[in-house]
């Protein structure tokens, strides 16, 4: 089959590789009908994610049709159309039972790698480095789905892929970002980053009862989408002082909750931005935490920071004094896929949400390299690139 | 005389002690989740024969006898005289608080011999026998909770194309 393999920073190649096979009784094989680049794939593309090996197949946001099931797959059958969670959970460990799917104890065969850097291993993720399990990704014609009964959710036929594809990863990630805010009546939620995850976080904040939502970015088309799709108010951080503007918009209180939908390659400004960029370039700091710092200062006293933007390693110059003395709550994590996916599928089927609006560009899988370049540099006002293997 | 090496490792498994105990008590099950233990053959109620494989198909073998057996709580075993390597081990099952399952603690002690067998064991267990026992226990947990051991052996990649 054809697959998109990583060979180093900014080096992805379409190659012919063997088809996947069932390796464990709870596996299924999926024919990928649609898959899309996630912002976190750019961290891999840019070479910031360790334990990648040349030849690894990328991709973790996808859907398709089940073509084969292992002996212990009970709920799914050949022919089922499914949306697949980017995060892999066994469904039987204590964490999965608590619905904390990304903390699964049993889905990461290379758990020991994470134990060394994080203290404990966490769940496997498709196409996201060997430390996260080394699972082959979805930028391929076929993919093996471990623990398929939980990792994949059956969806009806007759609704286009575009409307369901973001339910694999971007939508539940944004939804969890809002869910972690414990939104109360009257709450104002600010979201840093108006990419796909940020769009879904803003929209989800309203679904969960926010009074007002404010989106922060610098790209006009993304801010426009935040206004049109998520019905958010917007701030362009290149045009205004974000801290001042947020205070003015919230009666001086600051947003009740702040969501980070940006992550480790945040675009900082001024000397602070240069400092992080330089330190990250020579690997003295793995992540650029500009957004985190700003959220701590912006957030209402006693408010909540919800951190979804992916971080991998270390950050420095964190204003912990501000966080501590303002009594902030930090909540974060990789998304708990199967906890949210069925509910979000319902929202799509009911017509509450049309996630397809974030998918601005479609390419065949063979043009993956162009897709990455277009997405990375936001060419042609690109927000999200969808690949179709056929 | 070399010094004996003792390794202790604990994992919490979300299953009742009775289920974990009875799986472990059938020593033939152990090679299903241990990396180096190739075969355990039960000879009698409290005696079994254990085989470890090493590099170049070398093997280390011994007979072990059960020295303590408390159903659903503890199993302890010890190699009998004449073993390739003198060793002893135990596994203990203790309820974790608040319905968090069972804490499973493994203790192994062995006296590394010299010569060929000593070299082989050193290669097998490297500098971190704790890591090896920990990985074995992680696989035991996967098998008990998830019913299978997570793997990627045999999946596709473009690795074979990466050298051109």
Boltz contact constraints between the chains, C-beta under 6 A:
constraints:
  - contact:
      token1: [A, 5]
      token2: [B, 158]
      max_distance: 6.0
  - contact:
      token1: [A, 15]
      token2: [B, 158]
      max_distance: 6.0
  - contact:
      token1: [A, 15]
      token2: [B, 161]
      max_distance: 6.0
  - contact:
      token1: [A, 17]
      token2: [B, 156]
      max_distance: 6.0
  - contact:
      token1: [A, 17]
      token2: [B, 158]
      max_distance: 6.0
  - contact:
      token1: [A, 18]
      token2: [B, 156]
      max_distance: 6.0
  - contact:
      token1: [A, 20]
      token2: [B, 155]
      max_distance: 6.0
  - contact:
      token1: [A, 20]
      token2: [B, 156]
      max_distance: 6.0
  - contact:
      token1: [A, 23]
      token2: [B, 151]
      max_distance: 6.0
  - contact:
      token1: [A, 23]
      token2: [B, 154]
      max_distance: 6.0
  - contact:
      token1: [A, 24]
      token2: [B, 148]
      max_distance: 6.0
  - contact:
      token1: [A, 25]
      token2: [B, 148]
      max_distance: 6.0
  - contact:
      token1: [A, 26]
      token2: [B, 148]
      max_distance: 6.0
  - contact:
      token1: [A, 54]
      token2: [B, 162]
      max_distance: 6.0
  - contact:
      token1: [A, 55]
      token2: [B, 157]
      max_distance: 6.0
  - contact:
      token1: [A, 55]
      token2: [B, 158]
      max_distance: 6.0
  - contact:
      token1: [A, 55]
      token2: [B, 159]
      max_distance: 6.0
  - contact:
      token1: [A, 55]
      token2: [B, 162]
      max_distance: 6.0
  - contact:
      token1: [A, 56]
      token2: [B, 157]
      max_distance: 6.0
  - contact:
      token1: [A, 90]
      token2: [B, 146]
      max_distance: 6.0
  - contact:
      token1: [A, 92]
      token2: [B, 145]
      max_distance: 6.0
  - contact:
      token1: [A, 92]
      token2: [B, 146]
      max_distance: 6.0
  - contact:
      token1: [A, 93]
      token2: [B, 14]
      max_distance: 6.0
  - contact:
      token1: [A, 93]
      token2: [B, 145]
      max_distance: 6.0
  - contact:
      token1: [A, 94]
      token2: [B, 14]
      max_distance: 6.0
  - contact:
      token1: [A, 106]
      token2: [B, 142]
      max_distance: 6.0
  - contact:
      token1: [A, 106]
      token2: [B, 145]
      max_distance: 6.0
  - contact:
      token1: [A, 106]
      token2: [B, 146]
      max_distance: 6.0
  - contact:
      token1: [A, 107]
      token2: [B, 150]
      max_distance: 6.0
  - contact:
      token1: [A, 109]
      token2: [B, 150]
      max_distance: 6.0
  - contact:
      token1: [A, 109]
      token2: [B, 151]
      max_distance: 6.0
  - contact:
      token1: [A, 109]
      token2: [B, 152]
      max_distance: 6.0
  - contact:
      token1: [A, 134]
      token2: [B, 152]
      max_distance: 6.0
  - contact:
      token1: [A, 136]
      token2: [B, 155]
      max_distance: 6.0
  - contact:
      token1: [A, 136]
      token2: [B, 156]
      max_distance: 6.0
